[in-house]
Structure formats: structure tokens, C-alpha cells
Amino acid sequence: SPWASVVVASISRYYGLQAMEPAVRGFLAILEKQFDRSDAYVWELLQNGVDDGAQRVIVERLPRREGIRVCHDGRPFNPLDVLGLSSVGLSTKSLLADGNAPRSIGFMGIGFKAVYRRFKRVTVADGCWRFRYDEPERRAPGEPKHAWVLQPTPLENPGESDWCAFDLEKPRDGPRALDDDLRPPNVSAV
């Protein structure tokens, strides 16, 4: 919808300025070291689906096996979710999920950022929202290395369904690394 694009563009502009602040630059530098496993995104996105009340979560390879789609039938996105995905130090997880109990996990809006350890492009969509985080080939002089993770780009046409979908593309270690990420864990690791 047009208003969703305006919200996404406003968040991108705001965080484009915030990324230059010393405290945010420091936080972004720490973000790179936050996840010791490249496959942590699988568990984070599964947990997000559970937190949003999903009855079904689907993890599948994208066409030509160059990425992964994780989608769920839980609660659709709202402006606070877009803000939370685009920020550091802000989480919507502390909000009450059912009016009585707080959501179970989530700290400072960091969990979703696990996707950036493996992927250079993330597209987020549902029936109303569609936006993308895309690592630039070149950064502007003085721009922090990870500023792009705070700056969503609105995309035309909302998602194809009401399901929340995360298309994860441009894997850092190539498409074959995704096979390992999606391999079921051995029993002793669980």
C-alpha cells in the first residue's frame, strides 16, 4: 500500500542519519560479532513465527537454489515490526503478545540481524508490506559497514499472500552453504 511505502522510506531516512552517530556505529560494529554461527538465522526466524502465533512455518529453497524463503501464517506485520526489524536497541518482543503474557524471547531487536551473517539481501513481505535490505556493492565515504541493515527500501506490490515471508538471498558463502544450514541437527546437538 502507498502508506506502507511511506513508512518504510521514513524509517530508512531516519536510520540513515542515525547510522552516522558514534553510539550506533559502535553498536553496528559489535553486531558483526554477535552471531558465532552462520545458521543462527534459521532458529531466529522459526522463533519469530512461533512468537507471532503461527500454526505453520515453511522453510524452502528459492528458485535456482540461490536463497531461502521462510514464511509463516502468524500475525501480519505492522509499522512497529518494520521499525523493530530496522533498528538496533529496540524490540517489539517486550510488548504483550496476547494481552496477558510477554513474548518469550527477543532482546534489543538483535535476533533478526542473524540473517545478515549469511545473506547480503533480505526481502520482507506480507499482504500489505514489501521491503528489502540490500548490502551495497560500495559504501559512501564515512558510511558505517553495516548501515544498510537499518535502511529498508520500499518495493512495489505487496507480498503475494497474507503470510509473512522472508526471502534470504545472496548467501555470503555461496548456495552450497545453505544445504548445511538446512540440514537437520544431529540428536546430540539438540
C-alpha positions in Angstrom: 0.0 0.0 0.0 1.2 3.6 -0.5 1.2 4.4 3.2 3.4 1.3 3.9 5.9 2.6 1.4 5.9 6.0 3.1 6.5 4.3 6.5 9.4 2.2 5.1 11.0 5.2 3.3 10.7 7.3 6.5 12.4 4.6 8.6 15.2 4.3 6.1 15.8 8.1 6.1 15.7 8.3 9.9 18.2 5.4 10.3 20.4 6.6 7.5 21.1 9.6 9.7 21.2 7.6 13.0 23.8 5.2 11.5 26.4 8.1 11.5 26.1 8.6 15.3 29.1 7.3 17.2 27.0 5.1 19.6 25.1 3.5 16.7 28.3 3.0 14.7 29.8 1.1 17.7 26.7 -1.0 18.1 26.8 -1.9 14.4 30.5 -2.9 14.8 29.5 -5.2 17.6 26.6 -6.7 15.6 29.1 -8.3 13.2 30.5 -10.4 16.1 27.1 -11.1 17.7 26.4 -14.4 16.0 29.0 -17.1 16.1 27.1 -19.4 13.8 26.1 -18.6 10.2 23.0 -20.7 10.5 21.5 -18.9 13.6 19.0 -17.2 11.3 17.1 -20.4 10.8 16.3 -20.6 14.5 15.6 -16.9 14.8 13.1 -16.9 12.0 11.4 -20.0 13.3 11.1 -18.5 16.7 9.7 -15.3 15.2 6.9 -17.3 13.6 6.2 -19.0 16.9 6.1 -15.7 18.7 3.7 -14.3 16.2 1.3 -17.2 16.7 2.0 -19.1 13.5 0.3 -22.5 13.1 2.6 -23.3 10.1 6.1 -22.2 9.2 7.6 -23.2 5.9 11.3 -23.1 5.1 12.1 -23.7 1.4 14.8 -23.0 -1.2 14.2 -20.2 -3.6 14.2 -21.0 -7.4 17.7 -21.9 -8.7 18.6 -22.7 -5.1 20.2 -19.3 -4.6 18.4 -18.4 -1.4 15.8 -19.5 1.2 12.3 -18.4 1.9 11.0 -18.6 5.5 7.3 -17.9 5.8 4.6 -18.3 8.4 0.9 -17.8 8.8 1.1 -15.9 12.1 0.3 -12.3 12.8 0.9 -9.9 9.8 3.4 -7.1 10.0 2.6 -3.7 11.5 4.6 -0.4 11.5 6.3 -1.3 14.8 7.5 -4.6 13.4 9.1 -2.7 10.4 10.7 -0.3 12.8 12.0 -3.2 15.0 13.5 -5.1 12.1 15.3 -1.9 11.0 16.6 -0.9 14.4 19.2 -1.8 17.0 18.3 -1.3 20.6 14.6 -1.5 20.0 12.5 -4.7 20.2 8.8 -5.2 19.9 9.1 -8.5 21.7 8.6 -6.9 25.0 5.1 -5.9 24.0 2.3 -8.2 25.2 1.6 -10.8 22.6 -1.8 -11.9 23.8 -2.7 -9.1 26.1 -1.6 -11.1 29.2 1.9 -12.6 28.7 5.0 -11.0 27.3 6.6 -12.7 24.3 9.2 -15.3 25.3 12.4 -14.1 23.6 13.9 -11.2 21.9 16.4 -8.7 23.1 17.1 -5.2 21.8 16.0 -6.0 18.2 19.1 -8.1 17.5 17.8 -11.6 16.7 16.6 -10.8 13.2 20.0 -9.4 12.4 21.3 -13.0 12.4 20.2 -13.2 8.7 23.0 -10.8 7.8 25.7 -13.1 8.9 24.8 -15.4 6.0 22.9 -13.1 3.5 23.5 -9.9 1.6 19.9 -9.3 0.7 16.7 -9.8 2.7 13.2 -9.1 1.3 10.3 -9.0 3.8 6.7 -9.1 2.7 3.1 -9.9 3.6 -0.2 -8.8 2.1 0.5 -5.1 2.9 4.2 -4.7 3.3 7.1 -5.4 0.9 10.6 -4.0 1.5 14.2 -5.0 1.2 17.6 -4.7 3.0 20.3 -4.9 0.3 24.0 -4.7 1.1 25.5 -2.1 -1.4 28.4 -3.1 -3.6 30.2 0.1 -2.5 29.6 2.3 0.6 29.6 6.1 0.6 32.7 7.6 2.2 32.4 7.5 6.0 29.3 5.3 5.9 29.5 2.5 8.5 29.9 -1.0 7.1 26.6 -2.3 8.4 24.4 0.9 8.0 22.4 -0.9 5.3 20.8 -3.3 7.8 19.0 -0.3 9.3 17.8 1.1 5.9 14.9 -0.8 4.3 14.0 0.0 0.7 10.2 0.0 -0.1 9.3 -2.2 -3.0 6.3 -2.0 -5.3 3.5 -4.5 -5.0 2.8 -6.0 -1.6 3.5 -9.6 -0.9 1.8 -12.4 -2.8 -0.1 -13.7 0.2 -1.1 -12.7 3.8 1.7 -15.0 5.1 4.8 -13.2 6.5 7.7 -14.1 4.1 11.4 -13.5 4.4 13.3 -14.1 1.2 17.0 -14.5 2.0 19.3 -14.1 -1.0 22.9 -13.6 -2.0 24.4 -16.1 0.5 27.9 -15.0 1.6 29.4 -18.4 1.3 27.6 -19.5 -1.8 24.4 -21.5 -2.3 26.0 -24.8 -1.1 26.4 -23.4 2.4 22.6 -23.3 2.6 22.5 -27.1 2.4 24.4 -27.3 5.7 22.2 -24.6 7.3 19.1 -26.6 6.5 20.4 -30.0 7.4 18.5 -31.3 10.5 20.7 -31.1 13.6 22.1 -34.3 15.0 20.3 -35.5 18.1 23.2 -34.8 20.4 23.2 -31.1 19.4 19.5 -30.6 20.3 
